Amino acid sequence: MLPLLVILNVLMQLFDGVATYVGWEQHGELNPLLRLGFEHLGVLTTLTTAKLTAIILVLSLARLPRPTLAIYGLTLTFSVYTALSFVPWSVRLLN
């Protein structure tokens, strides 16, 4: 279960990065930290840094000494990214 959740979370981070890159110019970015980064560092640098950081955090969470806690955490992050990134970006980009 844990390896599957790691893979799903990493894939979700990659999807979020690509979808944000493709859609931000037309639809904007709601995350104020990313918007600030876009203005000061550029879109590609900001998204690469944010997504690599998120992936490192996913991998760190997976290495917790208590696998049950890691499973709960990764399930939560996957659920949140599905609801707040995958669904909204999918709707925006497919319309």
C-alpha positions as CSV (number, residue, x, y, z in Angstrom):
1,M,0.0,0.0,0.0
2,L,2.8,2.4,0.9
3,P,4.7,2.1,-2.4
4,L,1.4,2.7,-4.3
5,L,0.7,5.8,-2.3
6,V,4.2,7.2,-2.9
7,I,3.8,6.6,-6.7
8,L,0.3,8.2,-6.7
9,N,1.5,11.2,-4.7
10,V,4.6,11.7,-7.0
11,L,2.4,11.4,-10.1
12,M,0.0,14.0,-8.6
13,Q,2.8,16.4,-8.0
14,L,4.0,16.0,-11.6
15,F,0.4,16.5,-12.8
16,D,0.0,19.6,-10.7
17,G,3.3,21.1,-12.0
18,V,2.5,20.4,-15.7
19,A,-1.2,21.6,-15.3
20,T,-0.1,24.8,-13.5
21,Y,2.5,25.5,-16.1
22,V,0.0,24.9,-19.0
23,G,-2.9,26.7,-17.4
24,W,-1.6,29.5,-15.2
25,E,-1.3,32.1,-18.0
26,Q,-4.9,31.6,-19.1
27,H,-6.5,30.9,-15.7
28,G,-4.1,32.5,-13.3
29,E,-2.6,31.0,-10.1
30,L,-4.6,31.1,-6.8
31,N,-1.6,30.2,-4.6
32,P,-0.1,33.5,-3.5
33,L,3.4,32.0,-2.8
34,L,3.6,30.6,-6.3
35,R,2.3,33.9,-7.8
36,L,5.1,35.7,-5.9
37,G,7.7,33.2,-7.1
38,F,6.4,33.5,-10.7
39,E,6.9,37.3,-10.5
40,H,10.4,37.1,-9.0
41,L,12.0,33.9,-10.2
42,G,10.0,32.9,-13.2
43,V,7.4,30.2,-13.7
44,L,9.6,27.3,-14.6
45,T,12.1,27.9,-11.8
46,T,9.3,28.4,-9.2
47,L,7.3,25.3,-10.3
48,T,10.4,23.1,-10.5
49,T,11.5,24.1,-7.0
50,A,8.0,23.7,-5.5
51,K,7.4,20.3,-7.1
52,L,10.8,18.9,-6.3
53,T,10.4,20.1,-2.7
54,A,6.9,18.5,-2.5
55,I,8.3,15.2,-3.9
56,I,11.1,15.2,-1.4
57,L,8.5,15.7,1.4
58,V,6.5,12.8,0.0
59,L,9.5,10.6,0.0
60,S,10.4,11.7,3.5
61,L,6.9,11.0,4.8
62,A,7.1,7.5,3.3
63,R,10.3,6.8,5.3
64,L,8.6,7.5,8.7
65,P,9.4,4.8,11.2
66,R,5.7,4.2,11.6
67,P,4.3,3.0,8.2
68,T,0.7,3.3,9.4
69,L,1.3,7.0,10.0
70,A,3.0,7.4,6.6
71,I,0.0,5.7,4.9
72,Y,-2.4,8.1,6.7
73,G,-0.3,11.1,5.7
74,L,0.1,10.1,2.1
75,T,-3.6,9.2,1.8
76,L,-4.4,12.7,3.1
77,T,-2.0,14.5,0.8
78,F,-3.3,12.5,-2.2
79,S,-6.9,13.3,-1.3
80,V,-6.2,17.0,-0.9
81,Y,-4.3,17.2,-4.2
82,T,-7.0,15.3,-6.0
83,A,-9.7,17.7,-4.7
84,L,-7.8,20.9,-4.9
85,S,-5.6,20.4,-8.0
86,F,-6.5,17.4,-10.2
87,V,-10.2,18.0,-10.3
88,P,-10.1,21.9,-10.8
89,W,-7.2,21.8,-13.3
90,S,-8.9,18.9,-15.2
91,V,-12.1,20.8,-15.5
92,R,-10.3,24.1,-16.5
93,L,-8.0,22.5,-19.1
94,L,-10.6,20.3,-20.7
95,N,-13.1,23.1,-21.2
